[in-house]
Amino acid sequence: MVDGEVKPDAWRGLVDAGGRRGTRLARAAAWLAPYAARLGHGYFADGVDRAVCRAIHGAARRRTLFRFAPAPPVRELGRARGAHAADVYGFRSPFVSPLRERNEAVVRRYRGGVERRALVVFNPDDGLVARVLVTRAFVARLSAAGLDVAVPIAPGTMQRRAPADRRRGWAHSVGAALAAIVQLVHDNVAVETWARAAGYRTVVAAGIGHGGTVAALLAATTTCFDAYVPMLAGAHPGWAWLPPRASAAAVYARALARDGVRRRATLARLFDPVAPLRLAPPRARERCTIVGARFDRVVLPADVGELGRHWSVAPLWTCRRAEMPRQVVELATIVARLVTAASR
């Protein structure tokens, strides 16, 4: 044995000493070793590890999925300048990630009216195009309706990027993606507490895609928001990482190859801790609305329908096939209508 490793000759000596039983054990150990290495350093690298996953599943059975920490103090980082600019605030994320740069949460607040009547905490999907669409279409539409919008910056993007995120993307491992989603759930609760203290009477949680998964998790774990609107969010976020889905971009394909994922079911199973379908239905079902697109090829209508059946909520569907900018405007109109109803 040298530097903690067993030499081949020594390995054969151990096998001979144990006879047939030793041979079987040696073969089993050799077969399991690569999988153990992947689970320890591949799937869950830089994120939520297996111990946390087990704790999440146990808490889900008790309907206390997240034990939220007290809301951290929120500090102002910048004032809005210009018609489409936002006030910027920062705070320490209640859920601490192994990636240090992700732990400093940032939220942008867009003011739509003088009176602080209602605030939509909106979680966008990942990607630069999605963020631009949110800023120019979704936020503009809600602001025109007199609503304020708070957009938390997702961990692994913009100011919250760690070195690994810069090289390989925010979902460079399953653990990094899990950590980002769980961290955003906690950040949303902190934003809600801050918004109430700031004078907002109505606070709504919403999101698109992976941000929709965040809104769905909030619905299943807390009743602090006045309404929950997950949009284009399926029953199981693991499906979005499975090729040949359109969202399985190069970064995801490289991550899967590096982590050694070979079976679709294996990958989906790894996302169980943040799968809305694996959690209990929302505590306040009457305040939840699921929005889907009948022609979506990334989050399939069947997946949205499955979540609707689990929640006992009939999904709302976008009216027609349309390119993404028009679809975002239609989704914003739906959210504005729901927020207005929740404010009454």
ChimeraX attribute file (.defattr): number of C-alpha atoms within 10 A of each C-alpha:
attribute: neighborCount
match mode: 1-to-1
recipient: residues
	/A:1	10
	/A:2	6
	/A:3	5
	/A:4	6
	/A:5	9
	/A:6	12
	/A:7	11
	/A:8	10
	/A:9	10
	/A:10	12
	/A:11	13
	/A:12	14
	/A:13	11
	/A:14	15
	/A:15	18
	/A:16	13
	/A:17	11
	/A:18	13
	/A:19	10
	/A:20	11
	/A:21	12
	/A:22	15
	/A:23	16
	/A:24	13
	/A:25	13
	/A:26	17
	/A:27	13
	/A:28	11
	/A:29	12
	/A:30	11
	/A:31	11
	/A:32	11
	/A:33	11
	/A:34	12
	/A:35	15
	/A:36	12
	/A:37	12
	/A:38	16
	/A:39	17
	/A:40	13
	/A:41	15
	/A:42	21
	/A:43	27
	/A:44	22
	/A:45	19
	/A:46	20
	/A:47	22
	/A:48	22
	/A:49	19
	/A:50	16
	/A:51	8
	/A:52	12
	/A:53	19
	/A:54	12
	/A:55	13
	/A:56	19
	/A:57	18
	/A:58	14
	/A:59	15
	/A:60	18
	/A:61	12
	/A:62	10
	/A:63	17
	/A:64	16
	/A:65	21
	/A:66	19
	/A:67	11
	/A:68	16
	/A:69	12
	/A:70	10
	/A:71	18
	/A:72	16
	/A:73	10
	/A:74	16
	/A:75	12
	/A:76	12
	/A:77	13
	/A:78	12
	/A:79	13
	/A:80	14
	/A:81	9
	/A:82	7
	/A:83	8
	/A:84	13
	/A:85	14
	/A:86	20
	/A:87	16
	/A:88	19
	/A:89	19
	/A:90	18
	/A:91	20
	/A:92	18
	/A:93	21
	/A:94	21
	/A:95	18
	/A:96	16
	/A:97	20
	/A:98	13
	/A:99	20
	/A:100	12
	/A:101	16
	/A:102	27
	/A:103	23
	/A:104	17
	/A:105	23
	/A:106	25
	/A:107	24
	/A:108	21
	/A:109	21
	/A:110	25
	/A:111	24
	/A:112	21
	/A:113	14
	/A:114	9
	/A:115	12
	/A:116	17
	/A:117	17
	/A:118	24
	/A:119	26
	/A:120	28
	/A:121	27
	/A:122	26
	/A:123	28
	/A:124	26
	/A:125	20
	/A:126	20
	/A:127	11
	/A:128	11
	/A:129	9
	/A:130	16
	/A:131	17
	/A:132	12
	/A:133	18
	/A:134	23
	/A:135	17
	/A:136	14
	/A:137	20
	/A:138	25
	/A:139	27
	/A:140	20
	/A:141	22
	/A:142	25
	/A:143	18
	/A:144	13
	/A:145	16
	/A:146	20
	/A:147	24
	/A:148	24
	/A:149	25
	/A:150	26
	/A:151	25
	/A:152	23
	/A:153	23
	/A:154	25
	/A:155	30
	/A:156	26
	/A:157	18
	/A:158	14
	/A:159	14
	/A:160	20
	/A:161	20
	/A:162	19
	/A:163	14
	/A:164	16
	/A:165	21
	/A:166	13
	/A:167	11
	/A:168	15
	/A:169	22
	/A:170	25
	/A:171	22
	/A:172	26
	/A:173	27
	/A:174	27
	/A:175	23
	/A:176	26
	/A:177	25
	/A:178	25
	/A:179	27
	/A:180	26
	/A:181	19
	/A:182	23
	/A:183	23
	/A:184	25
	/A:185	25
	/A:186	21
	/A:187	26
	/A:188	24
	/A:189	22
	/A:190	23
	/A:191	22
	/A:192	23
	/A:193	17
	/A:194	16
	/A:195	19
	/A:196	13
	/A:197	10
	/A:198	10
	/A:199	12
	/A:200	17
	/A:201	14
	/A:202	21
	/A:203	27
	/A:204	24
	/A:205	29
	/A:206	26
	/A:207	24
	/A:208	25
	/A:209	23
	/A:210	23
	/A:211	26
	/A:212	27
	/A:213	29
	/A:214	30
	/A:215	31
	/A:216	33
	/A:217	26
	/A:218	27
	/A:219	26
	/A:220	25
	/A:221	21
	/A:222	19
	/A:223	14
	/A:224	14
	/A:225	20
	/A:226	17
	/A:227	25
	/A:228	32
	/A:229	26
	/A:230	29
	/A:231	29
	/A:232	28
	/A:233	32
	/A:234	31
	/A:235	24
	/A:236	23
	/A:237	23
	/A:238	22
	/A:239	22
	/A:240	22
	/A:241	22
	/A:242	20
	/A:243	14
	/A:244	11
	/A:245	14
	/A:246	12
	/A:247	16
	/A:248	17
	/A:249	14
	/A:250	11
	/A:251	16
	/A:252	22
	/A:253	17
	/A:254	15
	/A:255	20
	/A:256	22
	/A:257	10
	/A:258	14
	/A:259	21
	/A:260	15
	/A:261	17
	/A:262	10
	/A:263	9
	/A:264	13
	/A:265	12
	/A:266	11
	/A:267	18
	/A:268	17
	/A:269	13
	/A:270	19
	/A:271	20
	/A:272	19
	/A:273	23
	/A:274	24
	/A:275	21
	/A:276	26
	/A:277	22
	/A:278	17
	/A:279	21
	/A:280	19
	/A:281	22
	/A:282	23
	/A:283	15
	/A:284	15
	/A:285	15
	/A:286	12
	/A:287	18
	/A:288	23
	/A:289	22
	/A:290	25
	/A:291	23
	/A:292	27
	/A:293	24
	/A:294	18
	/A:295	14
	/A:296	11
	/A:297	11
	/A:298	19
	/A:299	25
	/A:300	20
	/A:301	20
	/A:302	13
	/A:303	19
	/A:304	26
	/A:305	21
	/A:306	16
	/A:307	25
	/A:308	22
	/A:309	14
	/A:310	17
	/A:311	22
	/A:312	14
	/A:313	17
	/A:314	15
	/A:315	21
	/A:316	17
	/A:317	18
	/A:318	18
	/A:319	11
	/A:320	11
	/A:321	12
	/A:322	13
	/A:323	8
	/A:324	11
	/A:325	15
	/A:326	14
	/A:327	18
	/A:328	22
	/A:329	20
	/A:330	19
	/A:331	22
	/A:332	20
	/A:333	16
	/A:334	18
	/A:335	24
	/A:336	20
	/A:337	12
	/A:338	18
	/A:339	24
	/A:340	15
	/A:341	10
	/A:342	15
	/A:343	14
	/A:344	6
